[in-house]
Amino acid sequence: MKIRDIRDEENSDNDHPALRVKDSVNFGKVRSWLLRCECLQHPRVEGLPVKLRLIDVRRRCLVLHVPQNARYVALSYTWGKLQRNFLRALTSNVGGLTVQGSISPEDHLLPRTIRDAMVVVHNIGGQYLWVDSLCILQNDENDKAEQIDAMASIYVSAAFTIVAAAGHDADAGLPGVLETPREKGQHSEAVQGLRLVNQLRSAREVLDASWWNSRGWTYQERVLSKSMLIFSASQVYFKCPHQLTCEDIVSNGGFYEPNHPDSVSFMSDSVSFYNYQLAVANYTTRNLSSDFDGLRAFLGVADLLGSLLCSGFVFGLPESYFDMALLWHPKSDLRRRVNEGSNEPLFPSWAWAGWSGQI
């Protein structure tokens, strides 16, 4: 456990390295992080993904035709096993969702995490939010396939990604926002005139221990996101290519580890077969609700790797390194991925995607 000298306000004259975390998120501080990282102010260079739908948090509705210079925030969260019906985009209601006021943070048909994310985007001065359940038609398999194919572009193109790292489902919310409470993780004591407080867990520790990090779909969301605003049970962290900071420390630029495999920057111009191996090893430690998603949840990472390796992919194996990629081996017991209806294998036995378990 790390212990630091504490102060209550960041603009205090005393040079103390720790800060007291409040019950609610300090959005002024969050906005300063984003501005320092230029998440909100630089003009876009690349175009938006094709057929991108976004939630307009100001008009509180779905936007089907987004301006090409629009900056948006993506949400990464887990659906979990919600024991209730919740609002999703369907072919039957997508028209109604474009009506102003149809998607509101006050509407309890929306899962709490999505409601809180809308408030976060609004409070930091943003306008657009991408959420899978409302921006992909959930009963249209063609639309699902098209959007999943564009997943790499969706997360890479986002200004930053909100990561819901607390709780086990979409109703867990973002602690410190609206009515979602925070855990009291800080404890302070006065010692010889100093007010000491324990330092909360690091962003890496929070993410690695989270339910969010155990799910297959969130692996590519973690890797592809250039910047992440991470909501834990106790505080908010911000990670970008220039800094890693949080609410319980005084930020002076922070630090960043660009070669760690939870960041898009580990896939740089010098990407190699090793990066592919690392990605597969990390991805296959995670869990999926359906065997059918075994390859789909990796397509975003494969798309990025393919562009950097100048290679196509065959059932998750890069064509340019196909002979080497066939030499994968299990690190745990494996189970065949099969079609739930016919019990037929979904992928070839020579592909790691054909098996559930750590590679």
GUMI-567803 format. One record per residue (C-alpha): x negated, y negated, z; chain; residue in three letters. Coordinates in Angstrom, 3 decimals, always signed. Layout:
# GUMI-567803
{{X; Y; Z}; 'A'; 'ALA'}
...
This chain:
# GUMI-567803
{{+0.000; +0.000; +0.000}; 'A'; 'MET'}
{{-1.286; -3.466; -0.941}; 'A'; 'LYS'}
{{-0.736; -6.382; +1.470}; 'A'; 'ILE'}
{{-0.999; -10.039; +0.500}; 'A'; 'ARG'}
{{-0.684; -13.498; +2.011}; 'A'; 'ASP'}
{{+2.747; -14.805; +1.060}; 'A'; 'ILE'}
{{+4.320; -18.104; +0.160}; 'A'; 'ARG'}
{{+7.948; -18.893; -0.544}; 'A'; 'ASP'}
{{+7.636; -21.168; -3.567}; 'A'; 'GLU'}
{{+5.385; -20.888; -6.622}; 'A'; 'GLU'}
{{+4.695; -24.626; -6.674}; 'A'; 'ASN'}
{{+3.392; -24.632; -3.099}; 'A'; 'SER'}
{{+0.030; -26.361; -2.529}; 'A'; 'ASP'}
{{-1.331; -23.368; -0.625}; 'A'; 'ASN'}
{{-3.352; -20.918; -2.662}; 'A'; 'ASP'}
{{-1.536; -17.727; -1.683}; 'A'; 'HIS'}
{{-1.419; -14.854; -4.183}; 'A'; 'PRO'}
{{+2.009; -13.453; -3.242}; 'A'; 'ALA'}
{{+5.570; -14.726; -3.538}; 'A'; 'LEU'}
{{+8.794; -13.828; -1.794}; 'A'; 'ARG'}
{{+11.263; -12.128; -4.144}; 'A'; 'VAL'}
{{+14.752; -13.630; -3.923}; 'A'; 'LYS'}
{{+18.057; -11.769; -4.002}; 'A'; 'ASP'}
{{+18.782; -13.065; -7.520}; 'A'; 'SER'}
{{+16.592; -13.331; -10.611}; 'A'; 'VAL'}
{{+14.826; -16.675; -11.005}; 'A'; 'ASN'}
{{+15.678; -17.359; -14.650}; 'A'; 'PHE'}
{{+13.553; -20.508; -14.710}; 'A'; 'GLY'}
{{+10.513; -18.359; -13.986}; 'A'; 'LYS'}
{{+11.571; -15.760; -16.550}; 'A'; 'VAL'}
{{+11.958; -18.427; -19.202}; 'A'; 'ARG'}
{{+8.459; -19.761; -18.412}; 'A'; 'SER'}
{{+7.051; -16.266; -18.976}; 'A'; 'TRP'}
{{+8.824; -16.016; -22.322}; 'A'; 'LEU'}
{{+7.684; -19.447; -23.425}; 'A'; 'LEU'}
{{+4.097; -18.674; -22.460}; 'A'; 'ARG'}
{{+4.267; -15.555; -24.605}; 'A'; 'CYS'}
{{+6.053; -17.533; -27.335}; 'A'; 'GLU'}
{{+8.885; -14.990; -27.488}; 'A'; 'CYS'}
{{+11.469; -17.719; -27.947}; 'A'; 'LEU'}
{{+9.798; -20.444; -29.950}; 'A'; 'GLN'}
{{+7.791; -19.051; -32.864}; 'A'; 'HIS'}
{{+9.625; -18.851; -36.220}; 'A'; 'PRO'}
{{+10.252; -15.404; -37.604}; 'A'; 'ARG'}
{{+7.923; -14.109; -40.301}; 'A'; 'VAL'}
{{+9.494; -10.803; -41.279}; 'A'; 'GLU'}
{{+13.129; -10.426; -42.318}; 'A'; 'GLY'}
{{+15.761; -8.816; -40.137}; 'A'; 'LEU'}
{{+16.584; -5.116; -40.491}; 'A'; 'PRO'}
{{+19.207; -4.311; -43.119}; 'A'; 'VAL'}
{{+22.857; -4.463; -42.002}; 'A'; 'LYS'}
{{+21.929; -5.586; -38.513}; 'A'; 'LEU'}
{{+24.893; -6.338; -36.248}; 'A'; 'ARG'}
{{+24.336; -8.415; -33.118}; 'A'; 'LEU'}
{{+26.314; -9.607; -30.102}; 'A'; 'ILE'}
{{+26.558; -13.401; -29.958}; 'A'; 'ASP'}
{{+26.431; -14.042; -26.194}; 'A'; 'VAL'}
{{+27.585; -17.636; -26.637}; 'A'; 'ARG'}
{{+30.680; -16.854; -28.708}; 'A'; 'ARG'}
{{+31.044; -13.482; -26.940}; 'A'; 'ARG'}
{{+31.689; -11.401; -30.021}; 'A'; 'CYS'}
{{+30.044; -9.163; -32.602}; 'A'; 'LEU'}
{{+28.355; -10.801; -35.593}; 'A'; 'VAL'}
{{+28.276; -8.738; -38.788}; 'A'; 'LEU'}
{{+26.264; -11.162; -40.917}; 'A'; 'HIS'}
{{+23.292; -12.554; -39.006}; 'A'; 'VAL'}
{{+21.159; -15.492; -40.213}; 'A'; 'PRO'}
{{+17.772; -14.267; -41.481}; 'A'; 'GLN'}
{{+15.925; -16.571; -39.063}; 'A'; 'ASN'}
{{+17.870; -15.322; -36.033}; 'A'; 'ALA'}
{{+15.899; -14.269; -32.981}; 'A'; 'ARG'}
{{+17.478; -11.533; -30.904}; 'A'; 'TYR'}
{{+16.858; -9.494; -27.771}; 'A'; 'VAL'}
{{+17.215; -5.696; -27.749}; 'A'; 'ALA'}
{{+18.513; -3.683; -24.788}; 'A'; 'LEU'}
{{+16.908; -0.377; -23.804}; 'A'; 'SER'}
{{+18.939; +1.621; -21.289}; 'A'; 'TYR'}
{{+20.355; +5.089; -20.683}; 'A'; 'THR'}
{{+23.986; +5.961; -21.222}; 'A'; 'TRP'}
{{+23.878; +8.714; -18.607}; 'A'; 'GLY'}
{{+27.053; +10.608; -17.814}; 'A'; 'LYS'}
{{+29.588; +7.837; -17.337}; 'A'; 'LEU'}
{{+32.773; +9.183; -15.808}; 'A'; 'GLN'}
{{+34.995; +6.664; -17.597}; 'A'; 'ARG'}
{{+35.822; +5.287; -21.016}; 'A'; 'ASN'}
{{+33.883; +2.198; -22.041}; 'A'; 'PHE'}
{{+33.947; -0.232; -24.934}; 'A'; 'LEU'}
{{+32.094; +0.965; -28.028}; 'A'; 'ARG'}
{{+32.072; -0.110; -31.663}; 'A'; 'ALA'}
{{+34.244; +2.154; -33.817}; 'A'; 'LEU'}
{{+35.486; +1.930; -37.383}; 'A'; 'THR'}
{{+38.942; +1.191; -35.944}; 'A'; 'SER'}
{{+37.966; -1.736; -33.683}; 'A'; 'ASN'}
{{+34.863; -3.321; -35.246}; 'A'; 'VAL'}
{{+36.978; -6.012; -36.911}; 'A'; 'GLY'}
{{+38.523; -6.996; -33.582}; 'A'; 'GLY'}
{{+35.106; -7.193; -31.934}; 'A'; 'LEU'}
{{+34.178; -10.055; -34.277}; 'A'; 'THR'}
{{+36.880; -12.264; -32.699}; 'A'; 'VAL'}
{{+35.435; -14.880; -30.344}; 'A'; 'GLN'}
{{+35.750; -13.766; -26.703}; 'A'; 'GLY'}
{{+36.260; -10.080; -27.533}; 'A'; 'SER'}
{{+32.995; -9.016; -25.812}; 'A'; 'ILE'}
{{+32.783; -10.662; -22.406}; 'A'; 'SER'}
{{+30.569; -10.154; -19.321}; 'A'; 'PRO'}
{{+33.789; -10.323; -17.295}; 'A'; 'GLU'}
{{+35.295; -7.353; -19.165}; 'A'; 'ASP'}
{{+34.897; -4.226; -17.034}; 'A'; 'HIS'}
{{+35.454; -2.031; -20.091}; 'A'; 'LEU'}
{{+31.830; -2.905; -20.796}; 'A'; 'LEU'}
{{+29.246; -0.955; -18.785}; 'A'; 'PRO'}
{{+27.625; -3.133; -16.125}; 'A'; 'ARG'}
{{+24.168; -2.950; -17.716}; 'A'; 'THR'}
{{+25.475; -4.447; -20.966}; 'A'; 'ILE'}
{{+27.406; -7.164; -19.115}; 'A'; 'ARG'}
{{+24.301; -8.087; -17.131}; 'A'; 'ASP'}
{{+22.149; -8.100; -20.281}; 'A'; 'ALA'}
{{+24.517; -10.594; -21.923}; 'A'; 'MET'}
{{+24.100; -12.882; -18.899}; 'A'; 'VAL'}
{{+20.306; -12.560; -19.036}; 'A'; 'VAL'}
{{+20.147; -13.541; -22.715}; 'A'; 'VAL'}
{{+22.490; -16.489; -22.129}; 'A'; 'HIS'}
{{+20.590; -17.692; -19.040}; 'A'; 'ASN'}
{{+17.211; -17.739; -20.780}; 'A'; 'ILE'}
{{+18.652; -19.772; -23.651}; 'A'; 'GLY'}
{{+19.026; -16.972; -26.192}; 'A'; 'GLY'}
{{+22.001; -16.246; -28.418}; 'A'; 'GLN'}
{{+21.834; -12.737; -29.858}; 'A'; 'TYR'}
{{+21.658; -9.300; -28.225}; 'A'; 'LEU'}
{{+21.338; -5.868; -29.842}; 'A'; 'TRP'}
{{+22.951; -2.939; -27.996}; 'A'; 'VAL'}
{{+23.309; +0.471; -29.636}; 'A'; 'ASP'}
{{+26.842; +1.218; -28.402}; 'A'; 'SER'}
{{+28.240; -2.013; -29.854}; 'A'; 'LEU'}
{{+25.950; -2.590; -32.851}; 'A'; 'CYS'}
{{+26.177; +0.941; -34.298}; 'A'; 'ILE'}
{{+29.547; +2.417; -35.305}; 'A'; 'LEU'}
{{+29.757; +5.352; -32.922}; 'A'; 'GLN'}
{{+32.214; +7.418; -35.004}; 'A'; 'ASN'}
{{+30.575; +6.817; -38.398}; 'A'; 'ASP'}
{{+27.800; +9.352; -39.054}; 'A'; 'GLU'}
{{+26.571; +7.487; -42.145}; 'A'; 'ASN'}
{{+26.222; +4.248; -40.190}; 'A'; 'ASP'}
{{+24.508; +6.091; -37.337}; 'A'; 'LYS'}
{{+21.999; +7.653; -39.729}; 'A'; 'ALA'}
{{+21.289; +4.318; -41.416}; 'A'; 'GLU'}
{{+20.771; +2.514; -38.107}; 'A'; 'GLN'}
{{+18.605; +5.294; -36.667}; 'A'; 'ILE'}
{{+16.434; +5.102; -39.790}; 'A'; 'ASP'}
{{+16.021; +1.372; -39.056}; 'A'; 'ALA'}
{{+15.252; +1.846; -35.345}; 'A'; 'MET'}
{{+11.555; +1.030; -35.694}; 'A'; 'ALA'}
{{+12.393; -2.226; -37.436}; 'A'; 'SER'}
{{+15.099; -3.093; -34.882}; 'A'; 'ILE'}
{{+12.790; -2.881; -31.851}; 'A'; 'TYR'}
{{+9.645; -4.224; -33.529}; 'A'; 'VAL'}
{{+11.597; -7.234; -34.842}; 'A'; 'SER'}
{{+13.212; -8.095; -31.485}; 'A'; 'ALA'}
{{+11.857; -11.145; -29.630}; 'A'; 'ALA'}
{{+11.612; -8.865; -26.597}; 'A'; 'PHE'}
{{+13.363; -5.858; -25.095}; 'A'; 'THR'}
{{+15.330; -5.825; -21.840}; 'A'; 'ILE'}
{{+14.506; -2.558; -20.062}; 'A'; 'VAL'}
{{+17.061; -1.265; -17.560}; 'A'; 'ALA'}
{{+14.684; +0.766; -15.378}; 'A'; 'ALA'}
{{+16.972; +1.061; -12.326}; 'A'; 'ALA'}
{{+19.682; +3.680; -11.925}; 'A'; 'GLY'}
{{+20.784; +6.680; -13.972}; 'A'; 'HIS'}
{{+23.492; +5.413; -16.310}; 'A'; 'ASP'}
{{+24.888; +2.410; -18.154}; 'A'; 'ALA'}
{{+26.845; +1.259; -15.096}; 'A'; 'ASP'}
{{+23.704; +0.845; -12.946}; 'A'; 'ALA'}
{{+23.334; -2.779; -14.051}; 'A'; 'GLY'}
{{+20.306; -5.064; -13.900}; 'A'; 'LEU'}
{{+19.459; -5.724; -10.220}; 'A'; 'PRO'}
{{+19.461; -9.415; -9.340}; 'A'; 'GLY'}
{{+21.972; -10.327; -12.070}; 'A'; 'VAL'}
{{+25.642; -11.124; -11.350}; 'A'; 'LEU'}
{{+26.950; -8.637; -8.764}; 'A'; 'GLU'}
{{+24.216; -6.018; -9.153}; 'A'; 'THR'}
{{+22.283; -6.048; -5.837}; 'A'; 'PRO'}
{{+18.564; -5.600; -5.365}; 'A'; 'ARG'}
{{+16.818; -3.238; -3.013}; 'A'; 'GLU'}
{{+14.901; -4.906; -0.186}; 'A'; 'LYS'}
{{+11.407; -3.754; -1.034}; 'A'; 'GLY'}
{{+9.407; -6.509; +0.678}; 'A'; 'GLN'}
{{+8.564; -6.529; +4.379}; 'A'; 'HIS'}
{{+6.572; -9.339; +5.967}; 'A'; 'SER'}
{{+4.741; -9.839; +9.267}; 'A'; 'GLU'}
{{+2.921; -12.823; +10.818}; 'A'; 'ALA'}
{{-0.711; -11.999; +11.668}; 'A'; 'VAL'}
{{-3.040; -14.692; +13.102}; 'A'; 'GLN'}
{{-1.180; -17.496; +11.423}; 'A'; 'GLY'}
{{-0.784; -15.750; +8.097}; 'A'; 'LEU'}
{{+2.484; -14.404; +6.723}; 'A'; 'ARG'}
{{+1.638; -11.047; +5.122}; 'A'; 'LEU'}
{{+3.844; -9.016; +2.811}; 'A'; 'VAL'}
{{+3.530; -5.683; +1.046}; 'A'; 'ASN'}
{{+3.121; -5.827; -2.705}; 'A'; 'GLN'}
{{+5.862; -4.109; -4.679}; 'A'; 'LEU'}
{{+5.079; -1.309; -7.115}; 'A'; 'ARG'}
{{+3.387; -2.093; -10.424}; 'A'; 'SER'}
{{+5.305; -2.124; -13.698}; 'A'; 'ALA'}
{{+3.587; +1.080; -14.773}; 'A'; 'ARG'}
{{+4.556; +2.854; -11.542}; 'A'; 'GLU'}
{{+8.153; +1.638; -11.824}; 'A'; 'VAL'}
{{+8.536; +2.755; -15.430}; 'A'; 'LEU'}
{{+6.783; +6.091; -15.029}; 'A'; 'ASP'}
{{+8.995; +7.028; -12.054}; 'A'; 'ALA'}
{{+12.264; +5.883; -13.635}; 'A'; 'SER'}
{{+15.100; +7.978; -15.033}; 'A'; 'TRP'}
{{+14.913; +5.692; -18.067}; 'A'; 'TRP'}
{{+11.383; +6.936; -18.768}; 'A'; 'ASN'}
{{+12.468; +10.589; -18.703}; 'A'; 'SER'}
{{+14.866; +10.257; -21.643}; 'A'; 'ARG'}
{{+13.841; +11.069; -25.208}; 'A'; 'GLY'}
{{+15.435; +8.098; -26.935}; 'A'; 'TRP'}
{{+13.699; +5.540; -24.727}; 'A'; 'THR'}
{{+10.206; +6.718; -25.695}; 'A'; 'TYR'}
{{+10.278; +4.977; -29.066}; 'A'; 'GLN'}
{{+11.946; +1.956; -27.476}; 'A'; 'GLU'}
{{+9.038; +1.674; -25.021}; 'A'; 'ARG'}
{{+6.413; +2.145; -27.735}; 'A'; 'VAL'}
{{+7.973; -0.088; -30.396}; 'A'; 'LEU'}
{{+8.816; -3.067; -28.182}; 'A'; 'SER'}
{{+6.203; -5.814; -28.507}; 'A'; 'LYS'}
{{+7.363; -7.435; -25.246}; 'A'; 'SER'}
{{+9.488; -6.080; -22.398}; 'A'; 'MET'}
{{+11.472; -7.725; -19.601}; 'A'; 'LEU'}
{{+11.703; -4.880; -17.100}; 'A'; 'ILE'}
{{+14.423; -4.810; -14.433}; 'A'; 'PHE'}
{{+13.535; -2.548; -11.516}; 'A'; 'SER'}
{{+15.517; -2.019; -8.328}; 'A'; 'ALA'}
{{+13.485; -4.715; -6.523}; 'A'; 'SER'}
{{+12.184; -7.269; -9.040}; 'A'; 'GLN'}
{{+11.614; -8.219; -12.692}; 'A'; 'VAL'}
{{+8.383; -7.645; -14.620}; 'A'; 'TYR'}
{{+7.389; -9.129; -17.963}; 'A'; 'PHE'}
{{+4.940; -7.458; -20.300}; 'A'; 'LYS'}
{{+3.766; -8.855; -23.631}; 'A'; 'CYS'}
{{+0.546; -8.782; -25.706}; 'A'; 'PRO'}
{{-0.791; -11.687; -23.622}; 'A'; 'HIS'}
{{+0.281; -11.035; -20.037}; 'A'; 'GLN'}
{{+1.782; -8.688; -17.482}; 'A'; 'LEU'}
{{+3.411; -10.508; -14.599}; 'A'; 'THR'}
{{+6.226; -10.162; -12.077}; 'A'; 'CYS'}
{{+8.175; -12.059; -9.439}; 'A'; 'GLU'}
{{+6.098; -11.121; -6.384}; 'A'; 'ASP'}
{{+2.768; -12.475; -7.642}; 'A'; 'ILE'}
{{+1.539; -15.901; -8.733}; 'A'; 'VAL'}
{{+0.874; -15.501; -12.437}; 'A'; 'SER'}
{{-2.286; -16.921; -13.942}; 'A'; 'ASN'}
{{-1.982; -15.252; -17.305}; 'A'; 'GLY'}
{{-1.754; -11.722; -16.015}; 'A'; 'GLY'}
{{-3.400; -8.761; -17.667}; 'A'; 'PHE'}
{{-2.580; -6.310; -20.407}; 'A'; 'TYR'}
{{-3.865; -2.891; -21.392}; 'A'; 'GLU'}
{{-3.504; -2.752; -25.182}; 'A'; 'PRO'}
{{-4.750; +0.810; -25.627}; 'A'; 'ASN'}
{{-2.209; +2.457; -23.350}; 'A'; 'HIS'}
{{+0.243; +4.626; -25.342}; 'A'; 'PRO'}
{{+3.364; +2.901; -23.983}; 'A'; 'ASP'}
{{+2.722; -0.105; -26.233}; 'A'; 'SER'}
{{+3.040; -0.788; -29.942}; 'A'; 'VAL'}
{{-0.467; -2.280; -29.814}; 'A'; 'SER'}
{{-1.993; +1.172; -29.354}; 'A'; 'PHE'}
{{-0.901; +1.695; -32.960}; 'A'; 'MET'}
{{-3.204; -0.870; -34.532}; 'A'; 'SER'}
{{-5.052; -1.014; -37.832}; 'A'; 'ASP'}
{{-7.482; +1.557; -36.418}; 'A'; 'SER'}
{{-4.734; +4.129; -35.791}; 'A'; 'VAL'}
{{-5.855; +7.728; -36.186}; 'A'; 'SER'}
{{-4.601; +11.282; -35.851}; 'A'; 'PHE'}
{{-5.352; +10.961; -32.132}; 'A'; 'TYR'}
{{-2.612; +8.337; -31.811}; 'A'; 'ASN'}
{{-0.164; +10.754; -33.410}; 'A'; 'TYR'}
{{-1.206; +13.521; -31.005}; 'A'; 'GLN'}
{{-0.787; +11.179; -28.059}; 'A'; 'LEU'}
{{+2.666; +10.106; -29.233}; 'A'; 'ALA'}
{{+3.880; +13.702; -29.634}; 'A'; 'VAL'}
{{+2.444; +14.703; -26.250}; 'A'; 'ALA'}
{{+4.228; +11.817; -24.520}; 'A'; 'ASN'}
{{+7.510; +12.249; -26.395}; 'A'; 'TYR'}
{{+7.827; +15.983; -25.745}; 'A'; 'THR'}
{{+7.683; +15.503; -21.964}; 'A'; 'THR'}
{{+11.085; +13.799; -22.180}; 'A'; 'ARG'}
{{+14.638; +15.129; -22.151}; 'A'; 'ASN'}
{{+17.430; +14.893; -24.716}; 'A'; 'LEU'}
{{+21.124; +15.617; -24.287}; 'A'; 'SER'}
{{+21.363; +17.262; -27.717}; 'A'; 'SER'}
{{+18.922; +19.479; -29.623}; 'A'; 'ASP'}
{{+20.092; +17.724; -32.786}; 'A'; 'PHE'}
{{+18.303; +14.574; -31.578}; 'A'; 'ASP'}
{{+14.949; +16.343; -31.238}; 'A'; 'GLY'}
{{+13.574; +14.725; -34.383}; 'A'; 'LEU'}
{{+15.912; +11.741; -34.719}; 'A'; 'ARG'}
{{+14.719; +10.172; -31.457}; 'A'; 'ALA'}
{{+11.140; +10.246; -32.786}; 'A'; 'PHE'}
{{+11.870; +8.753; -36.227}; 'A'; 'LEU'}
{{+11.108; +5.170; -35.187}; 'A'; 'GLY'}
{{+7.635; +6.120; -33.969}; 'A'; 'VAL'}
{{+7.083; +8.333; -37.030}; 'A'; 'ALA'}
{{+8.077; +5.450; -39.294}; 'A'; 'ASP'}
{{+5.500; +3.153; -37.696}; 'A'; 'LEU'}
{{+2.801; +5.834; -37.629}; 'A'; 'LEU'}
{{+3.538; +6.690; -41.253}; 'A'; 'GLY'}
{{+3.016; +3.112; -42.382}; 'A'; 'SER'}
{{-0.290; +2.904; -40.498}; 'A'; 'LEU'}
{{-1.532; +6.337; -41.591}; 'A'; 'LEU'}
{{-0.274; +5.798; -45.167}; 'A'; 'CYS'}
{{+1.503; +9.121; -44.850}; 'A'; 'SER'}
{{+4.934; +10.617; -45.124}; 'A'; 'GLY'}
{{+6.264; +12.983; -42.457}; 'A'; 'PHE'}
{{+7.668; +16.506; -42.791}; 'A'; 'VAL'}
{{+9.695; +17.631; -39.768}; 'A'; 'PHE'}
{{+7.606; +15.389; -37.517}; 'A'; 'GLY'}
{{+4.205; +16.335; -38.998}; 'A'; 'LEU'}
{{+2.169; +13.783; -41.022}; 'A'; 'PRO'}
{{+1.537; +14.998; -44.570}; 'A'; 'GLU'}
{{-1.952; +13.480; -44.712}; 'A'; 'SER'}
{{-3.003; +15.510; -41.642}; 'A'; 'TYR'}
{{-0.670; +18.446; -42.206}; 'A'; 'PHE'}
{{-3.230; +21.209; -41.627}; 'A'; 'ASP'}
{{-4.388; +19.649; -38.356}; 'A'; 'MET'}
{{-0.832; +18.868; -37.240}; 'A'; 'ALA'}
{{+0.112; +22.547; -37.598}; 'A'; 'LEU'}
{{-2.359; +23.350; -34.805}; 'A'; 'LEU'}
{{-0.082; +22.024; -32.048}; 'A'; 'TRP'}
{{+0.209; +24.239; -28.984}; 'A'; 'HIS'}
{{+2.626; +24.373; -26.025}; 'A'; 'PRO'}
{{+1.764; +23.044; -22.572}; 'A'; 'LYS'}
{{+4.918; +24.500; -20.992}; 'A'; 'SER'}
{{+7.549; +27.136; -21.691}; 'A'; 'ASP'}
{{+9.374; +26.362; -24.931}; 'A'; 'LEU'}
{{+12.980; +26.876; -25.992}; 'A'; 'ARG'}
{{+14.163; +26.976; -29.617}; 'A'; 'ARG'}
{{+16.218; +23.948; -30.704}; 'A'; 'ARG'}
{{+19.455; +25.296; -32.199}; 'A'; 'VAL'}
{{+22.736; +24.081; -33.635}; 'A'; 'ASN'}
{{+25.249; +24.111; -30.784}; 'A'; 'GLU'}
{{+27.988; +25.490; -33.053}; 'A'; 'GLY'}
{{+26.225; +28.180; -35.079}; 'A'; 'SER'}
{{+23.217; +28.841; -32.836}; 'A'; 'ASN'}
{{+21.040; +28.565; -35.952}; 'A'; 'GLU'}
{{+17.606; +26.915; -35.630}; 'A'; 'PRO'}
{{+17.662; +23.208; -36.470}; 'A'; 'LEU'}
{{+14.026; +22.890; -37.559}; 'A'; 'PHE'}
{{+11.296; +25.251; -38.828}; 'A'; 'PRO'}
{{+9.449; +27.287; -36.217}; 'A'; 'SER'}
{{+6.089; +25.862; -37.398}; 'A'; 'TRP'}
{{+7.178; +22.319; -36.453}; 'A'; 'ALA'}
{{+6.905; +21.118; -32.855}; 'A'; 'TRP'}
{{+10.351; +19.526; -33.318}; 'A'; 'ALA'}
{{+11.774; +23.045; -33.577}; 'A'; 'GLY'}
{{+11.065; +23.609; -29.903}; 'A'; 'TRP'}
{{+12.106; +21.959; -26.647}; 'A'; 'SER'}
{{+9.245; +21.628; -24.182}; 'A'; 'GLY'}
{{+5.936; +19.859; -23.710}; 'A'; 'GLN'}
{{+3.481; +20.023; -26.616}; 'A'; 'ILE'}
